[in-house]
């Protein structure tokens, strides 16, 4: 069964009458709508991006909202028909639109059909953003903190961009990261937070389309500031995200920062004539190597800041009696990779993990819920990773040095092997 969704401005007429409408208020329109946050349909918060970049954001937001509204069936694959109101629908009903459909299928594992329909932009005074040479994502996670620390004094005029939804834990982690980075500089740190999410409780919690949303926001912000590039700090082991077991291959493996994702994004930007390129400078580094590099740059203060970042892939601490929704669980795959990264140096991990915070029956409940994660990591450590496993994640560029990728993943497994398992 196909879910039919239409995302449109609050004051617009619906085009597809059979669709479930998702209404998005324009800037400074405080009437009730289906989209919450600080970003209106007119995108005033991110300056005055070119038309194509602005419409890309509208499509990415729409895909994210649809992704959250459509429950995933037992067959795992959903079919989503998405109508989006754009200022210039023509390119999105042609080649660039087809690239978005393919990209969404790649990162979510679902089948997407995109229809762009015309909408009218309002004539209003827009926020002006100062020029920048780079826009760097700051997610509140450990990698983005380390990437920001590594680049802190490189002389580049940089704007850090964060996206948050309804998760207060993520927003708090971003705020802590920005505060710490501010303290390391003699001048001010340029930072912008964009909040956009659905109202109410989402039907699906995976939201893999968020990677497209985050990228589109960064691209439009870069285009607004005449920056030619967006930098995404992510360690290579997580970016490649090799399947730890055969059951984790294909669409079941997250592809948010996979090289194939960035290649598709950059091809899309080229086709849409948006003069921005997305890259990850840490594709050859493990998480531990990225942490060590940042530690070498800024010293031990990094470690206390790192302990307050969020890397957890599940963040379900509120479900346990005596738990805490703001804690990394410590046992999901993302947390285990995080814990392994702290074993690369003589420093220790001072993060408070949920698994160490809970006691008695509630801790046992968490251990049961994370049993598969722990088992799969242990199996991967025993079996190792080869080029066949790398290919199971998805296609890579023909120029890829597979020996180097395999070596990177083996180094990542070595970090995991030093984590004490319960």
N, C-alpha and C positions, 0 to 999 in steps of 0.2 A: 504494500500500500504506500502511495506517495503522499507525503505531507506537503501541503501547499501554503506557503507563507508569503505575505507581502509586507515590506517595511517601507513606511511612508511618513512624510511630515505630518504633524498633528492636524494641520489645517487643509490637507490635500484630499482629493477624491480618490477612492480606491479604484484601481484598474481591473483587478481580477476578483470578481465578486465571490468566487468559490474559495478564495484564500482566507486564511486566518490573518487578520490585520495586526500589525505591530506598529503603533504610532509613536513617533519620535518628535518631541517638541523642538521648535526652533530656539535659537539663542535667546535668553532672557524671557522666554515664555514659561511661566511657572504653573500653567494649568496641568492637571493630572495627565500623565502619559504612560506608555508601556516601557519606556526607556528612562533609566535613572542616571544621575551623574552630573558631571560638569560640562559635558560636550553636547552642544545642541546640533541639530541637523545642519545648520549653516557653518559649523566648525570654526566659529570665531576664536575659540581658545588657542588654536594652533596657527594663528596668523592668516595669511592670504595665500594658500598654496595654489598652484596652477589647477585649472579645471579638472584635468585628468587625475591628478593626485588627490583632489578633494573627493571626486566620485569614487576613487579606489577605496578611500576610507569609508564612505557610505556603504559600499558593497561589503567591505570586510566587517563592519559593525553588523550589518544585516545578516551575514553568514554566521557570525558569532551568536547573535540572538536566536537565529533559527536552530543552530546547533544545540543551544541550551533548552529550547522549547520542545524539541522532538525527542521523545523517549526512545532509547535504543532497544530494538526487539531482541528476542532470543537468537535470531539469525545473525545478529551483530550489525549487519549492513542495513542502513536506512536509505530511502530515496526521498530527496528533498527538492521541491520545485520552488525557487526563490525569485520573487519579483521585487525589484529595488527602484526607487525613484531617484534619478540622477539628473544633473544639469544637462549633460550631453550623453544620451544613451547609445549613440551610434557605435562607438568602438566596443562597448560592452556587449553588443549583440553581434559582434564579429570576432576577429582573431583574439584580441585581449580578453574578451569574455570567455572564449573557449579555454584559454590558458588558466583563467581563474577556476573554471569548472574542473579542469585536470588537476590543478594544485589542491583544491579542496578535497578531491577524491584521494589524492596522494597522502594528505596529512590527516584526514579523518577516516578513510576507509569506506566512505559513503558515496552514493551516486547523487550528483548535483546537476540541476538545470537552472541556468541564470537567465532572467529576463529583465532588461533595463527599460524603464519607461521615463518619459520626460517630466521634469519638475522645474519649478521656477525658483531661482535663488533670490533671496531678498537683498535689496539695496540698503546696506547699513554700514556703519563705520566698523572696521575690523581691527582686531588687536594686531599691533605691529611687533614682530619679533626681531631682535637684532641679528645681524649676520653671524654665521658660524661656519667653521671648517669641517665639523664632524658632529653627528648626532649619535650618542652612545646610549644603548638601552641600560636601564638600571632597574632591575626587577625586584630587588630585595633579597635575592639569593646570593650564595657564596661566590659563584663565578662572576657575577656582575660587579660585586664589591671588589673582588681581586682585580678585575679588568680596569675598573675605575682607578684603583690605587696604582696599578702599573702605569697608567697613562697620565697620572695626576700632574706631573711636572714636565710634560713633553713639549710644552710651548704651543700646543694646538688650541685654537679657540673652539671650545667644545660645549655643546648643550647636552645634558643628561636628561633622558626621557623615561618616565615611569607610567605604567598603566595599572590601574587597580579596579576591581569590581566591588562586590559587596563584602569581600573577605577582609575583616578588620586586621587580622593577623598579618596579611601581606602588606597592607598599607602601613602598619606600624613598623614592619621590617624595613620598608623603603624609607620611612622617616628617620629611623635610626641610622641607616647607611648614609643618608644625605648629611645628617648632623655630624657624623664622624668625619666624613670627607671635608666638610666645611672647616673643621678644626685643624686640618692638615695644610690648609692653604692660607696664604697671606692676602689673596684677593678673594672675591666671592665666587662660589660655585654656581654655575648656571644650571638650573634644574626646573623641569616642568612635569607636573603630574596630571594625567588625564584619567578621569573616572568615567566609565561608561559600562552599564550592565542592565539586565532586565529587572523589572519590578517583580516582586513575588518570588516564590521558590522555583528554581529551575527543574524541569522534568528530567534532564540529564546532566550529570556532573562532570563529564569528561572534558568537554570544551576544548578539543584539540584544535579547533579553528582559531583559538586565541593567538596562536603564533602568527597567523595572517593578519589579525587585527593589530597586534603589537607592531609588526613590520610596516603595515600600511600607515599607522599613526606616525611612526618614525620617518617614513619616506615623505609623507606630506609635510611634516615639521621641517625636515631637511630641505625640501623644495621651497618652503616659506622663508628659510634663512639663507638660501643660495648655497647650502652645503651639498657637495657632490657625493657624500657617502654617509652610510649608516653602519655603525660598528656594533656587533653583537658579541659580547664576551661569553664564550661557552667552551668548556674543555672538550677536546676531541673525542674522548671516550664516550661522553654523554651524547655528543652530536652524532657520531656514528651509531651509537646505541645498539651494539650487536646483540642479537637474541641470545639470552643466557641459556635457553633451552629451545627445542624445536617448537614448543607451544607458544613461544613469545615472538615468533617471526611475523613477517608481513605487516598487515595493517594493525596488528596487536602491539606493534612496537612504535613508540612515539617518534615522530620525525620532525619535531619542531625546528631544530637547527641542523638537520642533516644536510650535507653538501648538496644532495639532490633537491632539497627544498629551496636552498639559496640559488641554485642554478635556475630553477623554475621561476622564482621571484625576479631574478635579474632579467631573464628573458621576457617576462611579463612587462617589467618597467621599460625595457627597450622598445617593445611593440607599442606600448602606450605613450611613447615619447616623453617619459618622465626621466629627467637627467640625474638620477641618483642610483648608486650601486650599494648593495648590502654585502658585508663580508664579516668573517669571523677570524680574527688574527691568532686564535689559540687552537686551531684545528689539529695541530700536531702535538698538543700537550695534554697530559692527563690532568685530572682535577688537582691531584697532589702537586704536580709540577707547576700548575698555574698558581696555586696557593704559595708555593715556595718562592716563585718569582716575585709575587706581590710582597711577600714578607721581606725579601731582600731589599725591595725598594723603600718600604716605609717602616720596617721594624716591628717590634713586638706589639705595638698598639693595634696592629691588624688582627691579632689573635682574639682580643676581647671583642672587637667589632665583628669578626667572623662568627663568633659564638652566638651572636644575636641575629644572624641572618636566617632565612627560611629556605631550606632545600627540599622539604618533605613533599612526596608525591601524593600523600593521602590526607594529612591534616585533619584527623578525626578524633582528636584528643577529648573533645567535649562529650563524646559518646560513652566515656568511661567514668565511672564514679571516682571522684577525686582527680580526674584528668584535667587537661588544660588545652584549649583549642589553639593556643599560641606556640605550642611546642612541636619541634620536629619529632616524629615518632621514634626514629632511631633504627627501625627495622624494615621499612620499605626499601626497594632497590635504590631509590634516589638517596635515602638517608645512609644506607650502607656505603655507597660510593662516596658520600660526603665524609663519613667517619674514616674511610680508608685514606682520604686525602691528607688527613692530619698525621698520618703515620710516616710521611716522607721526610720529616725533619725532626729535630731534637725537641720541638715544642709539643705541647699536649692539647687535646681537644677539651675546652672548658664548656662546651655546649651542654645545656640541660636537656636530655632526651626524655620523651614520654616513657620509654621502656624502663628507665632508671627512676622515674618519678612515681610511677604506679606501684602499688603494693598488693600482695596476696592474690585474691581471685581476679581482680581487675587486670593485673599484670599478666596472669595466665590467659585471660581473654584476649589481650593484645597479642601475646605470643601465638595463640591459635589463629588469629586473624591474619598474622604476617607469616604463617608457616610456609606458604608457597613462595613468598619472596625470598626468605632465608634459604629454602631448599634449592631454588633455582640458582641463586648466587653460589652456593656450595657446589652444585653440579658443574657450573661453568668453571669454577676454580679447578676442579678435578679434570675436566675434559679439555680445557683450553679453548682457544678460538682460532679458526683458520679462515682462508679466503672464502670458502663456501659459506661460512656463517656470516661474513661481511656482506656477501651478495644477497643473503636472505632478507636483509633489511630493505633492500631496494637498489635501484640503479645508481652507479657512480660514473663520473666522467671517464672517458677512455684514457685520459692522461693520468688517472689515479695510480699511485705507486702502492700496489696492494701489499707488498712486503712491509712498507712503512706503516700502513694502516693496521696490519696484523700485529706488528711490533708494538704500536701504540696500545692496542687492545690488550695485549699480553701484559704490558706495564700497568694498565688499569686493573687487570685481574690480580696482579701482585699487590697492589694497594688494598684491594678487597680481601686478599688472603690474610692480611695482618689485622683485620677487624675481629675482635673476640665475639664469637657467636654464642647466643644463650643456650 
